Amino acid sequence: MVLPCGAGAIGADPPFGCGFSRIQLRRNAEASSRRRAHDPGMALTYAVTWEEPDGSQRSGRLEVGPDLLRLDGRNAGLPVEHSFRYRDIVGYRMARGTGERLHGRPTLIVELAAGDSVKVASVAQSGVVSELANRLQAATSGEPEREKITSRPRAS
């Protein structure tokens, strides 16, 4: 039941029980400003197309986890999954020529310790490949993410 308000000055606090909430409401409906840009314990995912070392192409998602890259998708209705630990990645680079790119899109070539490489291209956004290279830099070197793309030298 809402009680009628008594006469009061404009802008003055209403008397108790005048139809208004007694508790103080938050001024901002947004979440607290103490949030992080990314929780390091959670994996980031991207919609990608990739080419496996044997030349077969797949589509699905790439997950950047705390200790590995994971490619997860389907091929002819069957699930396909590959995981690469960061310690098994010896280098990476941007594809330079059209022959290296997947479907003409910006492509990241990930070089593996076994001598193979996997090509990865974004399905939706071209900037994902640069972002992925920066995250890979941070994950494989233990350094913070950088704005420019760098690569690790190949182990001798």
C-alpha positions, 0 to 999 in steps of 0.5 A: 500500500502506498501512503499519500505524501504530505506537503513538503518543499520541492527537492526535499526528501519525502517523508518515510512511507511516501511511496518511495523505496527506503533503501538507497539504489545504485546510481549506475546499472553497469557492473563494477568498474573493478572488472578485468578485460579478460579473466586469465583462467578462462579460454578465449575462442575464435571462429576460424578455418584451419589447414592441417599439415596434410592440407585438409581444411576444417572450420570450427573454433580455436580456443586460446587456453592457459597452456595450449591452443585447441582447434575444435570443429567438424568434418563430414559430420564427425568431430575433429579436435587438435591441441597444441601445447605452447611448448610444442610451438616453435614459431609463428608468422603471418602468411605473406603470399596468396599461396600461403593464405586460406581463402585469401584471408589474413592467415597465421602460420603456426610452426610446430616442434614436429616440423609441421605447421598449421594455418589459421584464418578467421571466419568473421573478422580480419583483426583476429589473426593479429590478436591471436598472434599477440596472445600467442606471443604472451602465452609462449614467452611469458611476456605481456601481450604486445601491439605488434606481431613478433615471432619466436626464433626457431630452436636450433 
